[in-house]
Amino acid sequence: MPRPRFDKLEPERRSALLRIAGEEFAEHGYEAASYNRIIERAGVSKGAIYYYFDDKEDLYATVLRDALQRIIVETGDVGGATDAEGFWQAYEDWYQRSLQLFQDDPHAVGLSRSLVKALSRGAATGVLAELRAFAHGLLAEVVQQPV
């Protein structure tokens, strides 16, 4: 989790920092992403980045949480189907919106790929475990839609 002072940063600067970090993580994956490249591209000092985040993993988790929140908002939910056929139609519509989002935002694909790779390295701990639980919660909401 970013430090509380990150939330006090102007929204434009916050968005720019997350976008720049997201591009780096999407292009290079978590391991190969360079904290120094992010700092340089964002035009902040190393001290400033540590003022907002504990470390690279904290920044990565923040970028992924932000991306997941945007995906949720942009794709919406499956909807309130009243029968199985309605559920599957609503799910198909949601799936199409999701594919369109990934087509429109190639960095979302790269971030997703980096998360899957990071989680596949073994047991997820710390912020990766939190992100896995968050993603499982989102999936459970989709699966548990009433029909």
N, C-alpha and C positions, 0 to 999 in steps of 0.2 A: 504494500500500500504506500502510495506517496505520502510524504509528510504533509500535515494539514496546511502548511503555508503554500503548497502547490495549488490548492483550491483558491487561494487569494490572488494568484497571478492573473493578470488580465486574460480574458478568454481567448483573444487572438494569439497571445504568446503561448498560452497553454496548448491550444490547438496546433500551432506551428511546431512546437517542440514534440508533441506526440506524433504529428505527421512525419516529421524528419526522422524520428527514431523508428517509426513504423516502416518507413521506406528502407532504412538500413537493415532492420530485422527481416523484412520481407525479402530483400535482395540477397542477404548473406546468411540468414538463419541466426539463431541465438549465439552459437559458439563462435562463428566467424565474424559476427557483427562487431564493429569497433566503437567502443564508448568514446574514444577520442575523435573519430569521424563525426559522430553524432554531435558532440560538443562543438567541434569546428563549424559544421554546417548550420547548427542552431545559433551560432554567434554568442555563446555563453562561455563563461570560464568554468574550469573544472570545479572550483569551489562553489559556483552557483548551482551546478547540476547536483552536487552532493548536498546542497541546501534543500533541494526538493526530493531527492531520492537517496535511499541508502546505498544502492549499488546498481550495477547493470541489470541484475535479475529483477530488482524492484521496478526499474524503468520498463523492462520487458513485460512484466506482469501488468503494469499500468496501461501500456500500449494495447495489450491483448484484451484487457477488461473494457477499455474504451471501444475497441473494434467490435467486440461482442455486443456491447450495448447499442452501437450504431446499427449492427446487423439486425438486432431484435426490433429496433424502432422502424427500420426501413422495410423489413419483410413482414412485420406484423405477426399475428398469431394465426393458427390454423382456422379459427373461427368456431362458432357454436353450432355445429351440425347436429341434427336431430336423429339421424340414422347413419348406418355404416356407409351407405353410398354417398351421402352428403359429406361425411367425414373424409372419405377418400378423394372426393372432388375438391374439397377445401384444402386438403393436404397437397394435392397436385398443384393447385393455384399457389400455395405457399412455396412449394418447391420451385416452381417457375420464377417466382419473385426472387428467391434465393439465388438461382442460377444467373438471373439478370444482374443482380447486385455484384456477383463475382465476375461477371463479364465486364461490367462497367468499372470495376475497381480491381485491377490486377494486384495491387498491394494486399488486398484482403486474401487473395489466393496464396500469396507468399507468406503472409502471417499465419494462415491456417496450416500450411505445409511446415513452417518452422515449429509450430506448437505440436503437431503430430510427431515430428522428429524428436523434439525435446522430451515428449512424454514416452516415446518408444525406447529411450535410453535405459529405462529401468523404472524402478519405483519412484513415483513422483513425490517429492517432499517440498515443504515450504510453500512458496507461492504457486509452484506448478501443481501441487496437490489441491490448493484452493481453486485454481482455475479449472482443474479437472472436475471438481465437485460442482462448481458453478455451471460448467457445460453440461454435466449430467443432469443437473436440476432443470436446465432449459429443455433438454431432450425429454425428461420425464413430464414436463408440462405439455409438450406436444403429444406424447403417447397417451396421457391421461385425459385428453379432451373428452368431455361427455358426448356420448352418442345416443 
